[in-house]
Amino acid sequence: MAKPAILTVDDDPAVSRAVARDLRKQYAEDYRIIRADSGQEALDALKELKLRGEQVAVLLADYRMPNMTGLQFLEAAMDLFPRARRVLLTAYADTDAAIQAINVVDLDHYLLKPWHPPEEKLYPVIDAMIEAWKAAPDRPVADVKVVGHRWSAPSFKVRDFLARNMVSYRWYTTDDAEGRRLLTAAGLTEADVPLVVTQEGKTLVAPGEAELAAQVGLTTTPASDFYDLVVVGGGPAGLGAAVYGASEGLRTVLLEERATGGQAGQSSRIENYLGFPDGVSGAQLTDRARRQAVKFGAELLTACKVTRLAVQGSARVLHFEDGTTIAAHSVILATGVAYRRLHAPGLEQFHGRGVYYGSASTEAPSCSDQDVYIVGGANSAGQAAMFFSRYARRVHLVIRAPSLDASMSRYLIEQIAAVPTIVVHPCTEIVGADGDEHLERLTLRTVDGTERTVDSSWLFIFIGAEPRTDWLEGVVQRDARGFVLTGPDVAAGSDHLALGRDPYHLESSVPGVFAAGDVRADSVKRVASAVGEGAMAVSLVHRYLVEAQ
Ligand SMILES: Cc1cc2nc3c(=O)[nH]c(=O)nc-3n(C[C@H](O)[C@H](O)[C@H](O)COP(=O)(O)OP(=O)(O)OC[C@H]3O[C@@H](n4cnc5c(N)ncnc54)[C@H](O)[C@@H]3O)c2cc1C
């Protein structure tokens, strides 16, 4: 973190330089001395410091400056750094004005020019200012900063993207004083949010995910245009494939649309994955897998949505949303599944404003002492119920079935039963949502047709996941629900006939294109099987590459 700043501004360059020189002599070891020749220049410097999350300890301003007086400057500076101590430099004739200013701009001190010898007249004053500032400093903020509306879908999307990619950030609403200060420093208004300020102080207004990813240091573009293996999807299957592919010497790149970790990355605690007797959070598992893949030399790209697959001779070409392409000898499809939309009158309008698909862990602290509703009866919903029970007053688990027995693991059913604040609502559906700025009420209907409306601002949906494989239409064979067919399930007459062999076990209808994990038809929807299939697909890639030589 940079040293806190002491800023001095005087329109007389000679005086300005002299003050800065004396300050540097005494304070340069612990403070950065910044000098400006006008109020505007000083304000611009302060705005930059604010956006970079740095600290300002003391401001010294000359009283008589053209265009912007010292008082006007100090007043404006208070909007950016209210805790910086403020000193006015005055000539003897202006003493009265300085005394009056003590109340107007909450001045800490006025200093008469000339200030020589500084040991007697300047340093004792600055020492006192620094002491006062240290007692109540503003905190440096090295993280990315996000300013947005509390109930805004675009603001949620930005926070969710950063959280899932494990980019630490500070969140300020437009009601927070610091949020308003950041908007002022960026020269923006409430209408411009969400505002993202990078660690370097760069401002992004309502950025798209690709721009955001690139600016916060995630890799978004490939280093090469041809690879041995392209893995599409960064969940457990894709990360497993990247680790094994790269560790076995294949030039490997992984393309992820949103955030590595996939569904597993959203899990608050995976308790049945081999080797983690106390459970592991999806975020931890993802972080380890990412590091492992990178260690072996795999490239991991984020905010890269693949939109088309084409076969060009022996090359498999993948197209991105922006029209660019990447090619490889082989491809592993590991695009998993995504939650199905829940359809009920009024629900869609609150997506990102009280209605969330998946865990949305960023929202958990805001749920404290409130009633949270979760829809779904599988393990993912059960984990979410356990997770939110740490924050919410009550968690309501809404399921269509008469019990959780058929859909949830026994260990989770037992955990849920042991938490008195989790209530299971069997044979129940959400049939309506209502609210103003955000979700405020839900309508529930039980199997006998009885409806009731409950107050709640939080609904998390975990229902029937489906593959998103439309982009493979006409290229790769899929089943009626869109899952990729592999091995013996591939219909006869596929492109393999020319090779004189049947598709390998995880190979799709296109030679050299494999599928692993949840996206594969009839796969077991588990972290362990996804990782295992990712590894297994790599060994089949080797076989294919030998054959293709
Ligand atoms: C909340 C939750 C908790 C769970 N808990 C457990 C548990 O405790 N134990 C267990 O064994 N299993 C658990 N599961 C299931 C497990 O997470 C999944 O079976 C596993 O993640 C599947 O891995 P995958 O790599 O096949 O797919 P996914 O995890 O779905 O990952 C697919 C990835 O591909 C990306 N993608 C999709 N389309 C594209 C595209 N066109 N271009 C680029 N990228 C794309 C997606 O963004 C996603 O990141 C849980 C699931 C959830 C949601």
The ligand as an SDF file (V2000), in Angstrom:
LIG
                    3D

 53 58  0  0  0  0  0  0  0  0999 V2000
  -25.0590  -25.6500   -5.0380 C   0  0  0  0  0  0  0  0  0  0  0  0
  -24.5880  -27.0010   -5.5010 C   0  0  0  0  0  0  0  0  0  0  0  0
  -24.0830  -27.8880   -4.5960 C   0  0  0  0  0  0  0  0  0  0  0  0
  -23.6140  -29.1340   -5.0240 C   0  0  0  0  0  0  0  0  0  0  0  0
  -23.0920  -29.9990   -4.0940 N   0  0  0  0  0  0  0  0  0  0  0  0
  -22.5680  -31.1670   -4.4820 C   0  0  0  0  0  0  0  0  0  0  0  0
  -21.9740  -32.0450   -3.5270 C   0  0  0  0  0  0  0  0  0  0  0  0
  -21.9420  -31.7720   -2.3370 O   0  0  0  0  0  0  0  0  0  0  0  0
  -21.4170  -33.1760   -3.9810 N   0  0  0  0  0  0  0  0  0  0  0  0
  -21.4210  -33.5290   -5.2890 C   0  0  0  0  0  0  0  0  0  0  0  0
  -20.8360  -34.5530   -5.6450 O   0  0  0  0  0  0  0  0  0  0  0  0
  -22.0000  -32.7250   -6.2210 N   0  0  0  0  0  0  0  0  0  0  0  0
  -22.5810  -31.5590   -5.8470 C   0  0  0  0  0  0  0  0  0  0  0  0
  -23.1910  -30.7490   -6.7730 N   0  0  0  0  0  0  0  0  0  0  0  0
  -23.2140  -31.1680   -8.1700 C   0  0  0  0  0  0  0  0  0  0  0  0
  -21.8560  -30.8690   -8.8180 C   0  0  0  0  0  0  0  0  0  0  0  0
  -21.4510  -29.5770   -8.4940 O   0  0  0  0  0  0  0  0  0  0  0  0
  -21.9250  -31.0290  -10.3220 C   0  0  0  0  0  0  0  0  0  0  0  0
  -22.2490  -32.3680  -10.5990 O   0  0  0  0  0  0  0  0  0  0  0  0
  -20.5890  -30.6810  -10.9640 C   0  0  0  0  0  0  0  0  0  0  0  0
  -20.2590  -29.3410  -10.7200 O   0  0  0  0  0  0  0  0  0  0  0  0
  -20.6180  -30.9170  -12.4560 C   0  0  0  0  0  0  0  0  0  0  0  0
  -19.4200  -30.4680  -12.9900 O   0  0  0  0  0  0  0  0  0  0  0  0
  -19.2650  -30.0830  -14.5290 P   0  0  0  0  0  0  0  0  0  0  0  0
  -17.8730  -29.6130  -14.6980 O   0  0  0  0  0  0  0  0  0  0  0  0
  -19.7090  -31.2240  -15.3660 O   0  0  0  0  0  0  0  0  0  0  0  0
  -20.2930  -28.9110  -14.8210 O   0  0  0  0  0  0  0  0  0  0  0  0
  -20.5530  -27.5070  -14.1290 P   0  0  0  0  0  0  0  0  0  0  0  0
  -20.1170  -27.5400  -12.7250 O   0  0  0  0  0  0  0  0  0  0  0  0
  -21.9610  -27.1990  -14.4310 O   0  0  0  0  0  0  0  0  0  0  0  0
  -19.5940  -26.5040  -14.9100 O   0  0  0  0  0  0  0  0  0  0  0  0
  -19.8300  -26.1740  -16.2560 C   0  0  0  0  0  0  0  0  0  0  0  0
  -19.1280  -24.8680  -16.5940 C   0  0  0  0  0  0  0  0  0  0  0  0
  -19.2030  -24.6340  -17.9990 O   0  0  0  0  0  0  0  0  0  0  0  0
  -19.4300  -23.2650  -18.2500 C   0  0  0  0  0  0  0  0  0  0  0  0
  -20.0570  -23.1200  -19.5700 N   0  0  0  0  0  0  0  0  0  0  0  0
  -21.3100  -23.5060  -19.9380 C   0  0  0  0  0  0  0  0  0  0  0  0
  -21.5200  -23.2140  -21.2170 N   0  0  0  0  0  0  0  0  0  0  0  0
  -20.3930  -22.6260  -21.6870 C   0  0  0  0  0  0  0  0  0  0  0  0
  -19.9960  -22.0980  -22.9620 C   0  0  0  0  0  0  0  0  0  0  0  0
  -20.8130  -22.1450  -24.0030 N   0  0  0  0  0  0  0  0  0  0  0  0
  -18.7660  -21.5460  -23.0880 N   0  0  0  0  0  0  0  0  0  0  0  0
  -17.9160  -21.5150  -22.0340 C   0  0  0  0  0  0  0  0  0  0  0  0
  -18.2310  -22.0090  -20.8080 N   0  0  0  0  0  0  0  0  0  0  0  0
  -19.4580  -22.5550  -20.6340 C   0  0  0  0  0  0  0  0  0  0  0  0
  -20.3470  -22.8510  -17.1290 C   0  0  0  0  0  0  0  0  0  0  0  0
  -20.3040  -21.4460  -16.9070 O   0  0  0  0  0  0  0  0  0  0  0  0
  -19.7920  -23.6520  -15.9420 C   0  0  0  0  0  0  0  0  0  0  0  0
  -18.8160  -22.9320  -15.2360 O   0  0  0  0  0  0  0  0  0  0  0  0
  -23.6900  -29.5190   -6.3770 C   0  0  0  0  0  0  0  0  0  0  0  0
  -24.2280  -28.6050   -7.3010 C   0  0  0  0  0  0  0  0  0  0  0  0
  -24.6790  -27.3690   -6.8720 C   0  0  0  0  0  0  0  0  0  0  0  0
  -25.2450  -26.3930   -7.8610 C   0  0  0  0  0  0  0  0  0  0  0  0
  1  2  1  0
  2  3  1  0
  2 52  2  0
  3  4  2  0
  4  5  1  0
  4 50  1  0
  5  6  2  0
  6  7  1  0
  6 13  1  0
  7  8  2  0
  7  9  1  0
  9 10  1  0
 10 11  2  0
 10 12  1  0
 12 13  2  0
 13 14  1  0
 14 15  1  0
 14 50  1  0
 15 16  1  0
 16 17  1  0
 16 18  1  0
 18 19  1  0
 18 20  1  0
 20 21  1  0
 20 22  1  0
 22 23  1  0
 23 24  1  0
 24 25  2  0
 24 26  1  0
 24 27  1  0
 27 28  1  0
 28 29  2  0
 28 30  1  0
 28 31  1  0
 31 32  1  0
 32 33  1  0
 33 34  1  0
 33 48  1  0
 34 35  1  0
 35 36  1  0
 35 46  1  0
 36 37  1  0
 36 45  1  0
 37 38  2  0
 38 39  1  0
 39 40  1  0
 39 45  2  0
 40 41  1  0
 40 42  2  0
 42 43  1  0
 43 44  2  0
 44 45  1  0
 46 47  1  0
 46 48  1  0
 48 49  1  0
 50 51  2  0
 51 52  1  0
 52 53  1  0
M  END
$$$$
